[in-house]
Amino acid sequence: EIILESPDGEIIGKVRQESTCAVPKWTILDPNDNVLLRISGPHSCYLLCFPRLPFTDGLQFKIQSADCQAELGTIRKEWSGFMREMFTDADDFSV
């Protein structure tokens, strides 16, 4: 769990990683632990088996409403070029 704070130390939210077997999932919470959003990633096989290959470009993490009934947006992994992808831990994402 990650606690999000304002510059003056006030808790403004939390990000909680859910326990799942194959699909990474996170829940975005307000300071009172009410669910605001849910994020689900691609099947973990792609991320664990092939983390640096070009076809991992475009992997999408869905941003959904609290009840998962509406898709509100995506976070997408962008290809950064062969050298950067293969030899660094840096990654580029777009929202």
C-alpha positions in Angstrom: 0.0 0.0 0.0 1.2 3.5 -0.9 -0.1 6.4 1.1 -0.4 9.7 -0.9 0.2 12.9 1.0 -0.1 16.6 0.2 3.0 18.7 0.7 1.8 19.6 4.2 1.5 16.0 5.2 -2.3 15.5 4.8 -3.3 12.1 3.5 -5.1 12.6 0.2 -5.4 9.0 -0.9 -3.9 5.5 -1.1 -2.9 3.0 -3.8 -3.3 -0.6 -2.8 -2.0 -3.5 -4.8 -4.5 -6.4 -4.8 -3.4 -10.1 -4.5 -4.0 -11.8 -7.8 -2.5 -14.7 -9.6 -2.2 -13.5 -13.2 -3.5 -10.0 -13.7 -1.9 -7.2 -11.7 -4.6 -5.0 -10.1 -4.6 -1.8 -8.0 -7.3 0.0 -6.1 -7.2 3.8 -5.7 -8.7 4.9 -2.4 -9.7 8.3 -0.8 -8.4 9.1 2.7 -11.4 7.3 4.2 -10.6 4.1 2.3 -13.6 4.5 -0.1 -12.8 3.0 -3.5 -12.4 5.7 -6.2 -10.9 3.8 -9.1 -9.5 0.4 -10.1 -6.6 -0.3 -12.4 -5.9 -3.6 -14.0 -2.9 -4.5 -16.0 -2.1 -7.0 -18.8 -1.7 -10.7 -18.0 1.5 -11.1 -15.9 3.0 -13.6 -18.4 3.8 -10.7 -20.7 5.4 -8.7 -18.0 7.4 -11.5 -16.4 8.5 -13.5 -19.4 9.1 -10.8 -22.0 9.6 -7.5 -20.1 12.0 -5.9 -22.5 10.9 -7.1 -26.0 9.4 -4.7 -28.5 6.0 -6.3 -28.5 5.6 -5.1 -24.9 5.0 -1.7 -26.5 1.4 -0.8 -26.1 0.7 -2.9 -23.0 -2.3 -1.3 -21.5 -3.4 -0.8 -17.9 -7.2 -0.1 -17.8 -8.5 2.6 -15.4 -12.0 1.7 -14.4 -14.7 3.1 -12.2 -15.0 1.8 -8.6 -17.6 -0.8 -9.7 -15.6 -1.8 -12.8 -18.7 -1.0 -15.0 -17.0 1.9 -16.9 -13.6 2.2 -18.5 -12.4 5.7 -17.8 -8.9 5.6 -19.4 -5.7 3.7 -19.9 -2.1 3.8 -18.9 0.0 2.6 -21.9 3.6 1.5 -21.9 5.5 3.2 -24.7 8.5 1.7 -26.6 11.6 3.7 -25.7 14.1 2.2 -28.2 16.2 -0.9 -28.2 19.1 0.4 -26.1 17.0 2.0 -23.4 14.6 -1.0 -23.2 17.3 -3.6 -23.0 20.0 -2.0 -20.8 18.1 0.3 -18.4 15.3 0.0 -15.9 13.7 3.2 -17.4 10.2 2.9 -18.9 7.9 5.4 -20.6 4.1 5.4 -20.0 1.3 7.6 -21.3 -2.1 8.2 -19.7 
